[in-house]
Every structure is written in C-alpha cells, then in structure tokens.
C-alpha cells in the first residue's frame, strides 16, 4: 500500500495485482478547508477557504484602488483591472517570497482559477447576449471597416507567428497553424463594452463615428469568436485533419442545437412575460443552469467551455426580457467579485521575469504596435473611399484598437491550450494595457475642437413673437413625468398659427453595469411610426425600452390630436455628471428656446414631496448653468393632463421684475390665448424704482394691451415694500383655485421685496419665490409650479433681441422658423432618435 501527503489530502493506492481495488482511493482531510478558529492557535492562511477569502479581498481592493487612481485620467475600467491583476502576480506582490509561498501557493491558485473561470463563463455569456448582429447598421462602410480591422492585423499576426514560434514561443509545443490563427485573432480583437464607454465619455455615441464604429466592432467580435473556435480546435487536436473536422462539425451542430432549442425557449418565456414585467424566478433559474450545461457540452466536444457559454448567450435575443433579466441577476456578482478573480489569475500568469529573449519580445511589441497603426491606416483608407472626413476615419481607427476583457479571455485560452508561452503571454497582456491606455487621450486630441455657439443659438421665449413657432425640449426621466409635461405642452397653446416643435427627451443613466449596453444598443436602432424601438422587427421589451416606447406613444398621441404640434422623441443615455452636456447639445442643434426639466422631487401618496434621485438635483443645477437657451423646472403636484372635455384650467403668474420674470411672462402670454385656460397675473411694485423697472413697465404694457382685453386674463398690481408684503401677496394668490403657478427664478433677487427669503432656502436653484412655493413650510397647499430662468449671456444679433429690449413683436429670424420636420440633427451627443 503506497501513500502520499500533500496539503491535507492523502492518496492511498493498493499496488497488489490481485487487489479488488481497481482505482485510486483518495482520502480527503476535511480540516484542510475550514479551521477551528484563532482561539485554537490556528493559522488562517493554512486553510483553503479562509485563504480564498483573503485572496479575493486583496484582488478586489487592489483593482478598485487602481480604478480610483485612474479615474481622473478617464481610463477604462479594464485598464485598472489588468494593472491590479499584474500587481498581484509575480511581477508585483508575487516577488515577495512570503506572499508567493503562503498567500498564493500552487494548490490555492488552482481553486482560485476554477472560481475565476466560473465567473468568466458567465461573463462571456453576458457578452454573447450583448452582441446583436441584427442591430448592425446596414451600410457598406461598417462591413468594410470590420474587414479592414480584421484582415490587416490577422495578416500581420500570421507573418509574425513563424518568426516568434521558434524564439519567444519556443517553450510550448503548439503546431504552427493553430499559433498563426491565434496570434492573428489576438491582434484583431476589439472590445465593444470599452468602446461604447469611450464613446459615451466623449459624447460621440450617436455621431457618425459612434454608430459606425459600434457596428464595425460587433462584426469584428463575431469574426474573432469564429476564428478563436478554429484556433482552439486546431490546438486541441494537434492539427489532425479528421479529429479537427469532427470537432468543427460538432461545434456547428452545437450552435444549431442552441439556435433551435434555446432561442425558441427564450422567446416563449418572453411571450409569457408582460411588457415591462419581470421574468419569473423559475424561468430565469432554468436559463442560468443552461449556461453551465452549454459550457459543459462545449468542453466535452472540444471547443472550450467559454465558447459554449458565449454561443448560449448569443442565441438569446438581446432585446428580449429574458436577456435583460439574466444580465440583471448576474452582473453585480460577476462583475463585482468573480471577474476580478479572472484578472488576478491573469496577473499571476503574467511574469515579465520570464522574458529571456529581449529581441523577440521587442519584435512582438513592434508587431502589436504595427497592427494598431495599420488598423488606423485601414480605417483612413475606407473612410476616404466612402468620402468620410479623415478625422472620423482616424477616430474610428483609434476606437477599433480598444482592448477589453475579451482579449484577455483569448490570451488565457491560448495560454491554457499551450498556444502561448509564459513570456509571449506576459508581453501580450502588457501591450494590451498600453494600447488601451493611449486610445482615450488620442481621441480627446482628435475631437478637441470645442463647440462654438453662434449668436442665433442663444434663445429664449421672450425673444420671439407669441404667434411664432416655439421650440421646446421636454426632459423626462420616467413615465410618471409624462402627464404633467403634456399638460404644460397643452398650456403653451399649440395651434397652426403658433406651432410648438417638441423634442421629448428620455434621459437614461449610463452606469458601469453590462445591462446598460443593452440600453445603448436599443437606442441606436431604427424605430417605427408608433414610436416603439425595433431591433430586427421585434419590439424592444427591456424596462428602459418599454418606458421609451410609452413616452413616445404618449407624445405621438397628443401630436395626432393637436394641429400645431410637431414631436420628435429622443433617448439620451449618459452618466448623470455629464448628462447636461447632452441636453445642451440637443437644445443647441434643435435651436430650442426652452428646456423644461422635472424637479428632483416627486409627489408621494400623502401629498408630500420626496427626492427621486440625489443626482437629479445636480443635473438640474448643471443644466441651469450651461444651457444655450432658457430653462424651466417643473414641480409637478398633479398638473392635469390635456383633456378634450373642455374643462377650464387656471394658471397664475407672480411678477416681481427682472429678466427671469419677463421670460415667465413671455411663456404665460401663450397661455393667455388658450381657450381652455384662465390666467391671473399679479405684479408687485416697489416704490423705489430702478432701470430694470422701466424695462419691466414696457413689457407689462405690451402684455396688457394685447391680452388683458380677454375675459380669461386678469391683471392686478399691488404695492409692496418688504419681504413680509411679498409673502402676504403670494398667499393671497395661492388660493387653491389654480392648477399652475409660474415664477421667475431670480425674481426680486437683491430687492427688499425678497430680503431674507433666501437665508433658509432649501433649493436655491428655484430662486426665492420658487423655493417658497416648493417648501412644505409655506403653510398653504400649492399645486404645480413652473420656475423659469432666461438664457444666460444673451447674444445680440439680427435674429435675437438685445438684453433689456422688449421683443413681444420682434422677429425670431429666418433660421428659427424652420419646420421641425426639416431640422437637421448633427449632434455629437449620446442622444438617438426613437420616433
């Protein structure tokens, strides 16, 4: 009887020929997994489970710390993860003998690698769900760019493979054919997820550069996975033709089975899920088990478990509730815990000290750099053929050089299949990080030219005639904002002789979660007349897409019932800190006179107000500070939606004086002509006059001459000297009979009429009167409030009015009178048309 001992596991083998024991007997020591506690004098790192927890914490902490340090440089998360992994490995902490011997011994690394590959299987499944070839733009330039970014690097890799096989890659016994295919694949791959986040930060997602590079990236990734399957098949079968043929036929059969079994199952589950509803736990659990089954089958037939998980995700429609539900269940755990383990394992495998042939390593680095440069050259050639600007071709070439987790997956598969030596693996991992690090800075330089606002782009409601076209951007975060926004649109009195052109902008936060990629995908696809996002002829059913479709249908329905409304529905997907840039860019390109944004608090069941999202307040403040036109914040407390029943609604304007109050009066002038609205204007007059008061008098006089003759318009003036008089007048106006109150943001600021009102202001972005009306301490029930700010830094031009001049009868200029149907959208923002 022979015996051995290693890490708490005893191997007992009966060597007698006539023994009834026909196989190895393994006795497992349960104490090797869990310990008795520190009070028994146990060393925690000597046991596998406590050691695994310490390893996991160390890897996660280091990668998050590196990500925090790289955040000011706007580098992708992939770069932080790969640097963190290298720091854990033998190039970093692994150089300390105690760490290598005690914290990362070989038996523990095997456990760590198994957990990492479990996370990798689910991550590649998520990647497969994200890829949707039907969403690729049907343009020849996307296909041409994909071919240029695949064929050229693949050819370079094929030529270089022969030279590297006998030098830097001499430690492995891979056949030349598999190594040629693999190196070509490694040089060709790009990262869709990293690419889309780079576009998001540069506000290029819906530009020509963004849509074209996204389509080309999807095609390149599809080519790469097919070529990877070929490389793995050749490596596992040592190039034997018969075995390779059987493996490839099995792989094709596996894809066919997944296509005809998994896809119908996903569609069946989707059909049983209500629009915007949640997939039930049993169905979601069954589909997740299927990921492991697919990985097992793929590994059994010889095409690698990772490829099996990818194919399983690829056949699930990305726009179905099933794909979204599975990603939402997986992404936090996979991205937060398991994927960092994969980067840690990759870092442990990366050992720059194993590079002995410096000349060969430099040659490989030059090959990688050359492939990156020739990708850019290929994109420039294609852009010239299709008469695209050279700057766009340069940007697309840079974007196609973004690397991500998928390249690291390829390199690990190559290392595991003995296609790459330790030296070549280490060099390729480091060059991947270096190339990715240069993409964002070079792109920033390429698109450094700022947007210059022309004089006609600084617009306001006051600068146009009440009977001229009004262009408004309505910002919507959720469907609950729609009724109030439609009510406000209806109050603007859109009729044929004074039309209102509308951009209904659905704002969606872009987070670091993979599911946000599905949202971006759906926003870059075509749409139908009913306003529902379509991908390959099927309605998009994710929660965000369902909300966008509902918003589009609501505005479209109002457009069909009104003669003077022209509606376009857009979706802007962006991080909250930069979302104001998208809103401003859309308003600028649309030549909007007004942006209307919802208040950051929403109404509760008991009539109170509670914050929706803390980020929304910062967003509103940023819009107020940077918008190229006037801005209004709508505090919705049940503003009635448009009604065809002829019900009279009431609005009231509180006027203290100043540019913002005149802007509020300009908007109220449109309400004054509405047949189903009555308007009350209350002006407070301070005996101490100023130059601003003279301008107010002129504007008020024009308003009274034009509108007060109507029975539905009531104008009242009250003299006031102190803030107490202002509050008393405001209380007299707030009598519960009005549906909407309109005030200027900076009304009375610096005047004795508002002295002391801002000392305890809760929301300074609303101004003193707006904050008072929004406060629950006002003591009088207040309905909805519209707080208006006239555009900052108003420019003087032929199509705009100079500050301080009355413009109720002025012209808005020829450019302002363009129909919304003829408006050109050349924005570089993340907004995308959905109607």
URQUIVEN-V883649 format. One record per backbone hydrogen bond with DSSP energy under -0.5 kcal/mol. CO is the residue of the C=O (numbers start at 1). NH is the residue of the N-H. E is the energy in kcal/mol with one decimal. If there is no record, write none. Layout:
CO & NH & E
CO & NH & E
//
This chain:
2 & 13 & -2.2
4 & 11 & -1.5
6 & 9 & -1.4
8 & 29 & -1.1
9 & 6 & -1.7
10 & 12 & -0.6
10 & 27 & -2.5
11 & 4 & -0.9
11 & 13 & -0.5
12 & 25 & -1.6
13 & 2 & -2.4
13 & 15 & -0.8
16 & 19 & -1.2
20 & 22 & -0.9
24 & 26 & -0.6
25 & 12 & -2.2
25 & 27 & -0.5
26 & 28 & -0.6
27 & 10 & -2.2
28 & 30 & -0.8
29 & 32 & -2.1
30 & 33 & -1.4
30 & 34 & -1.1
32 & 48 & -2.4
33 & 49 & -1.5
33 & 50 & -0.6
37 & 40 & -1.4
37 & 42 & -1.2
38 & 41 & -1.7
42 & 44 & -0.7
43 & 46 & -1.8
44 & 47 & -1.9
47 & 51 & -2.0
48 & 52 & -2.3
49 & 53 & -2.2
50 & 54 & -2.2
51 & 55 & -2.5
52 & 56 & -2.6
53 & 57 & -2.6
54 & 58 & -2.5
55 & 59 & -2.4
56 & 60 & -2.5
57 & 61 & -2.6
58 & 62 & -2.2
59 & 63 & -2.4
60 & 64 & -2.4
61 & 65 & -2.3
62 & 66 & -2.4
63 & 67 & -2.1
64 & 68 & -2.1
65 & 69 & -2.0
66 & 70 & -2.0
67 & 71 & -0.9
70 & 73 & -1.1
70 & 75 & -1.2
71 & 74 & -1.9
76 & 79 & -0.7
76 & 80 & -1.1
77 & 81 & -2.4
78 & 82 & -2.5
79 & 83 & -2.2
80 & 84 & -2.5
81 & 85 & -2.3
82 & 86 & -2.1
83 & 87 & -2.1
84 & 88 & -1.2
85 & 89 & -1.4
86 & 92 & -0.6
87 & 93 & -3.7
89 & 92 & -1.7
89 & 94 & -2.8
92 & 95 & -1.7
93 & 96 & -2.2
95 & 97 & -0.6
96 & 100 & -2.1
97 & 101 & -2.6
98 & 102 & -2.8
98 & 103 & -0.9
99 & 103 & -0.8
99 & 104 & -1.9
105 & 109 & -1.9
106 & 110 & -1.6
107 & 111 & -1.3
108 & 112 & -2.6
109 & 113 & -2.6
110 & 114 & -1.9
111 & 115 & -2.0
112 & 116 & -2.3
113 & 117 & -2.5
114 & 118 & -1.6
115 & 119 & -2.0
116 & 120 & -2.2
117 & 121 & -2.2
118 & 122 & -1.6
119 & 123 & -2.2
120 & 124 & -2.7
121 & 125 & -1.6
122 & 126 & -2.1
123 & 127 & -2.4
124 & 128 & -2.2
125 & 129 & -2.0
126 & 130 & -2.0
127 & 131 & -1.5
132 & 135 & -1.2
133 & 136 & -1.3
137 & 139 & -2.2
139 & 143 & -1.2
140 & 144 & -2.7
141 & 145 & -2.5
142 & 146 & -2.2
143 & 147 & -2.4
144 & 148 & -2.5
145 & 149 & -2.3
146 & 150 & -0.5
147 & 150 & -0.8
147 & 151 & -3.2
148 & 152 & -0.9
150 & 154 & -2.0
151 & 155 & -2.5
152 & 156 & -2.0
153 & 157 & -2.7
154 & 158 & -2.3
155 & 159 & -2.1
156 & 160 & -2.5
157 & 161 & -1.9
158 & 162 & -0.8
159 & 163 & -0.7
160 & 164 & -2.2
161 & 165 & -2.1
162 & 166 & -0.6
164 & 167 & -1.0
164 & 169 & -2.5
167 & 170 & -1.2
168 & 424 & -0.5
169 & 172 & -1.0
175 & 179 & -1.9
176 & 180 & -2.6
177 & 181 & -2.2
178 & 182 & -2.5
179 & 183 & -2.6
180 & 184 & -2.0
181 & 185 & -2.1
182 & 186 & -2.6
183 & 187 & -1.7
184 & 188 & -1.1
185 & 189 & -1.7
190 & 192 & -0.6
191 & 195 & -2.2
192 & 196 & -2.5
193 & 197 & -1.6
194 & 198 & -2.0
195 & 199 & -2.3
196 & 200 & -1.9
197 & 201 & -2.2
198 & 202 & -1.7
199 & 203 & -0.5
199 & 204 & -2.7
199 & 205 & -0.6
200 & 203 & -0.9
204 & 207 & -1.2
204 & 210 & -0.7
207 & 211 & -2.6
208 & 212 & -2.0
209 & 213 & -2.3
210 & 214 & -2.3
211 & 215 & -2.0
212 & 216 & -2.5
213 & 217 & -2.5
214 & 218 & -2.1
215 & 219 & -1.8
216 & 220 & -2.5
217 & 221 & -2.7
218 & 222 & -1.9
219 & 223 & -2.3
220 & 224 & -2.7
221 & 225 & -2.0
222 & 226 & -1.6
223 & 227 & -2.5
224 & 228 & -2.6
225 & 229 & -1.9
226 & 230 & -1.6
227 & 231 & -2.4
228 & 232 & -2.8
229 & 233 & -2.1
230 & 234 & -2.3
231 & 235 & -2.2
232 & 236 & -2.6
233 & 237 & -1.4
234 & 239 & -1.7
235 & 238 & -0.9
237 & 240 & -2.5
240 & 244 & -2.5
241 & 245 & -2.5
242 & 246 & -2.4
243 & 247 & -2.4
244 & 248 & -2.5
245 & 249 & -2.5
246 & 250 & -2.3
247 & 251 & -2.3
248 & 252 & -2.3
249 & 253 & -2.4
250 & 254 & -2.5
251 & 255 & -2.2
252 & 256 & -2.5
253 & 257 & -2.6
254 & 258 & -2.4
255 & 259 & -2.6
256 & 260 & -2.2
257 & 261 & -1.3
258 & 262 & -1.3
258 & 263 & -1.4
261 & 265 & -1.4
262 & 266 & -2.6
263 & 267 & -2.6
264 & 268 & -2.4
265 & 269 & -2.2
266 & 270 & -2.3
267 & 271 & -2.3
268 & 272 & -1.1
270 & 273 & -1.4
272 & 274 & -0.5
274 & 277 & -2.8
280 & 284 & -2.2
281 & 285 & -2.7
282 & 286 & -2.3
283 & 287 & -2.1
284 & 288 & -2.0
285 & 289 & -2.2
286 & 290 & -1.6
287 & 291 & -0.8
288 & 291 & -0.6
288 & 292 & -1.0
289 & 293 & -2.1
290 & 294 & -2.8
291 & 295 & -2.2
292 & 296 & -2.4
293 & 297 & -2.6
294 & 298 & -2.5
295 & 299 & -2.1
296 & 300 & -2.1
297 & 301 & -2.0
298 & 302 & -0.6
298 & 303 & -2.5
298 & 304 & -0.6
304 & 308 & -1.4
305 & 309 & -2.1
306 & 310 & -2.1
307 & 311 & -2.6
308 & 312 & -2.1
309 & 313 & -2.0
310 & 314 & -2.5
311 & 315 & -1.8
313 & 316 & -0.8
315 & 317 & -0.5
317 & 320 & -1.4
317 & 323 & -0.6
319 & 541 & -2.3
320 & 324 & -1.7
321 & 325 & -2.7
322 & 326 & -2.6
323 & 327 & -2.0
324 & 328 & -2.4
325 & 329 & -1.6
326 & 330 & -1.4
327 & 331 & -3.1
330 & 334 & -3.0
331 & 335 & -2.6
331 & 336 & -0.5
332 & 336 & -1.9
333 & 337 & -1.9
333 & 338 & -1.7
334 & 339 & -3.5
337 & 341 & -0.9
338 & 342 & -1.2
339 & 343 & -1.8
340 & 344 & -2.4
341 & 345 & -2.7
342 & 346 & -2.4
343 & 347 & -2.4
344 & 348 & -2.3
345 & 349 & -1.9
346 & 350 & -0.9
349 & 351 & -0.8
350 & 91 & -0.7
351 & 354 & -1.8
352 & 355 & -1.3
354 & 356 & -1.1
356 & 358 & -1.2
357 & 361 & -2.0
358 & 362 & -2.7
359 & 363 & -2.2
360 & 364 & -2.2
361 & 365 & -2.2
362 & 366 & -2.5
363 & 367 & -2.0
364 & 368 & -2.3
365 & 369 & -2.6
366 & 370 & -2.8
367 & 371 & -2.5
368 & 372 & -1.9
369 & 373 & -2.6
370 & 374 & -2.9
371 & 375 & -1.6
372 & 376 & -1.6
373 & 377 & -2.3
374 & 378 & -2.8
375 & 379 & -2.2
376 & 380 & -2.3
377 & 381 & -2.4
378 & 382 & -2.4
379 & 383 & -2.7
380 & 384 & -1.9
381 & 385 & -2.1
382 & 386 & -2.3
383 & 388 & -3.7
384 & 387 & -1.0
389 & 393 & -1.9
390 & 394 & -2.6
391 & 395 & -2.2
392 & 396 & -2.6
393 & 397 & -2.2
394 & 398 & -2.0
395 & 399 & -2.6
396 & 400 & -2.3
398 & 401 & -1.3
399 & 402 & -1.8
402 & 191 & -1.2
404 & 407 & -0.6
404 & 408 & -1.4
405 & 409 & -2.5
406 & 410 & -2.3
407 & 411 & -2.5
408 & 412 & -2.3
409 & 413 & -2.5
410 & 414 & -2.5
411 & 415 & -2.2
412 & 416 & -2.8
413 & 417 & -2.4
414 & 419 & -3.4
414 & 420 & -1.3
415 & 418 & -1.2
421 & 425 & -2.4
422 & 426 & -2.0
423 & 427 & -2.3
424 & 428 & -2.3
425 & 429 & -2.2
426 & 430 & -2.0
427 & 431 & -2.5
428 & 432 & -1.9
429 & 433 & -1.7
430 & 434 & -2.1
431 & 435 & -2.7
432 & 436 & -2.0
433 & 437 & -1.9
434 & 438 & -1.2
435 & 438 & -0.6
435 & 439 & -0.8
436 & 439 & -0.7
436 & 440 & -0.8
437 & 441 & -0.6
438 & 442 & -1.8
439 & 443 & -2.4
440 & 444 & -2.4
441 & 445 & -1.9
442 & 446 & -2.2
443 & 447 & -2.2
445 & 448 & -1.3
450 & 452 & -0.6
451 & 453 & -0.6
452 & 454 & -0.5
454 & 457 & -1.5
455 & 458 & -1.2
457 & 459 & -1.0
459 & 630 & -0.7
461 & 464 & -1.4
465 & 468 & -1.6
470 & 472 & -0.5
470 & 501 & -2.5
471 & 593 & -2.5
471 & 594 & -1.4
472 & 474 & -0.6
472 & 503 & -2.3
473 & 475 & -0.7
473 & 596 & -2.9
474 & 505 & -3.1
476 & 507 & -2.8
478 & 481 & -1.7
479 & 482 & -1.3
479 & 483 & -0.5
481 & 485 & -1.9
482 & 486 & -2.8
483 & 487 & -2.3
484 & 488 & -2.3
485 & 489 & -2.4
486 & 490 & -2.6
487 & 491 & -1.7
488 & 492 & -1.1
489 & 492 & -0.5
490 & 493 & -1.6
493 & 495 & -0.7
494 & 564 & -0.8
495 & 498 & -1.0
496 & 499 & -0.6
498 & 495 & -1.0
499 & 470 & -2.3
500 & 566 & -2.0
501 & 472 & -2.7
502 & 504 & -0.6
502 & 568 & -2.0
503 & 474 & -2.7
503 & 505 & -1.0
504 & 506 & -0.7
504 & 570 & -2.3
505 & 476 & -3.0
505 & 507 & -0.7
506 & 508 & -0.5
506 & 572 & -2.6
508 & 574 & -2.2
509 & 511 & -0.8
513 & 516 & -1.5
514 & 517 & -1.8
514 & 518 & -0.6
515 & 518 & -0.6
515 & 519 & -1.2
516 & 520 & -2.1
517 & 521 & -2.5
518 & 522 & -2.1
519 & 523 & -1.6
520 & 524 & -0.8
521 & 524 & -0.9
522 & 525 & -0.9
526 & 534 & -1.8
528 & 531 & -1.9
532 & 528 & -1.1
533 & 540 & -2.4
535 & 538 & -1.3
538 & 535 & -2.0
541 & 276 & -0.7
542 & 546 & -2.9
543 & 547 & -2.0
544 & 548 & -2.4
545 & 549 & -2.5
546 & 550 & -2.2
547 & 551 & -2.4
548 & 552 & -2.6
549 & 553 & -2.5
550 & 554 & -2.0
551 & 555 & -2.2
552 & 556 & -2.6
553 & 557 & -2.5
554 & 558 & -1.9
555 & 559 & -2.2
556 & 560 & -2.1
557 & 561 & -1.2
558 & 562 & -1.0
559 & 562 & -0.5
564 & 500 & -3.1
566 & 502 & -3.6
568 & 504 & -2.9
568 & 570 & -0.5
569 & 834 & -2.9
569 & 835 & -0.8
570 & 506 & -3.1
571 & 573 & -0.6
571 & 832 & -1.5
572 & 508 & -2.9
572 & 574 & -0.6
574 & 510 & -1.5
575 & 578 & -1.3
575 & 579 & -0.8
576 & 579 & -0.8
576 & 580 & -0.5
578 & 581 & -1.0
578 & 582 & -0.8
579 & 583 & -2.0
580 & 584 & -2.5
581 & 585 & -2.4
582 & 586 & -2.5
583 & 587 & -2.4
584 & 588 & -2.4
585 & 589 & -2.5
586 & 590 & -2.3
587 & 591 & -0.6
587 & 592 & -2.6
588 & 591 & -0.7
593 & 630 & -1.3
594 & 473 & -2.4
595 & 597 & -0.5
595 & 632 & -2.9
596 & 475 & -2.8
597 & 634 & -2.5
600 & 612 & -2.9
600 & 613 & -0.7
602 & 610 & -2.2
604 & 607 & -1.5
608 & 604 & -2.7
610 & 602 & -2.6
613 & 616 & -1.7
613 & 617 & -0.7
614 & 617 & -0.6
614 & 618 & -1.0
615 & 619 & -2.1
616 & 620 & -2.5
617 & 621 & -2.3
618 & 622 & -2.1
619 & 623 & -2.4
620 & 624 & -2.4
621 & 625 & -1.5
622 & 626 & -1.6
623 & 627 & -2.0
628 & 459 & -1.3
630 & 595 & -2.1
631 & 789 & -3.2
632 & 597 & -2.8
632 & 634 & -0.5
633 & 635 & -0.6
633 & 787 & -2.5
634 & 599 & -2.3
634 & 636 & -0.9
635 & 637 & -0.6
635 & 785 & -2.0
649 & 678 & -2.3
650 & 739 & -2.7
650 & 740 & -1.3
651 & 680 & -2.0
652 & 742 & -2.9
653 & 655 & -0.6
653 & 682 & -2.8
654 & 656 & -0.5
655 & 684 & -2.4
657 & 748 & -1.1
658 & 662 & -2.1
659 & 663 & -2.1
660 & 664 & -2.2
661 & 665 & -2.2
662 & 666 & -2.0
663 & 667 & -1.9
664 & 668 & -2.4
665 & 669 & -1.7
666 & 670 & -0.7
667 & 670 & -0.9
667 & 671 & -1.1
668 & 672 & -2.0
669 & 673 & -0.7
670 & 673 & -0.6
671 & 674 & -2.0
674 & 677 & -1.1
676 & 649 & -2.9
678 & 651 & -2.8
679 & 714 & -2.9
680 & 653 & -3.1
680 & 682 & -0.5
681 & 683 & -0.5
681 & 716 & -2.7
682 & 655 & -3.0
683 & 685 & -0.5
683 & 718 & -2.7
684 & 686 & -0.5
685 & 720 & -2.3
687 & 689 & -0.9
690 & 694 & -1.1
691 & 695 & -1.3
692 & 696 & -2.2
693 & 697 & -2.4
694 & 698 & -2.0
695 & 699 & -2.2
696 & 700 & -2.9
697 & 701 & -2.5
698 & 702 & -1.9
699 & 703 & -2.0
700 & 704 & -2.7
701 & 705 & -2.4
702 & 706 & -1.6
703 & 707 & -2.6
703 & 708 & -0.6
704 & 708 & -1.0
707 & 710 & -2.2
710 & 713 & -1.2
712 & 679 & -3.0
712 & 714 & -0.5
714 & 681 & -3.2
716 & 683 & -3.0
718 & 685 & -2.7
722 & 726 & -1.5
723 & 727 & -2.5
724 & 728 & -2.2
725 & 729 & -2.4
726 & 730 & -2.5
727 & 731 & -2.3
728 & 732 & -1.7
729 & 733 & -1.4
730 & 734 & -2.2
733 & 735 & -1.7
739 & 784 & -0.9
740 & 652 & -2.3
741 & 786 & -3.3
742 & 654 & -2.0
743 & 788 & -2.5
744 & 747 & -0.8
746 & 749 & -1.7
748 & 751 & -2.1
751 & 754 & -1.7
754 & 757 & -1.9
754 & 758 & -0.5
756 & 759 & -0.7
758 & 761 & -1.2
763 & 766 & -2.1
764 & 767 & -1.7
766 & 770 & -0.7
767 & 771 & -2.3
768 & 772 & -1.5
769 & 773 & -2.3
770 & 774 & -1.8
771 & 775 & -1.1
775 & 778 & -1.3
776 & 779 & -0.6
784 & 741 & -2.1
785 & 635 & -3.3
785 & 787 & -0.5
786 & 743 & -2.4
786 & 788 & -0.5
787 & 633 & -2.7
788 & 745 & -3.2
789 & 631 & -2.4
797 & 800 & -0.9
800 & 797 & -0.7
802 & 805 & -1.7
807 & 810 & -1.0
808 & 466 & -0.6
813 & 817 & -0.7
814 & 817 & -1.0
815 & 818 & -1.2
819 & 822 & -1.2
820 & 823 & -0.7
824 & 826 & -0.7
829 & 206 & -1.9
830 & 573 & -0.7
832 & 571 & -2.1
//
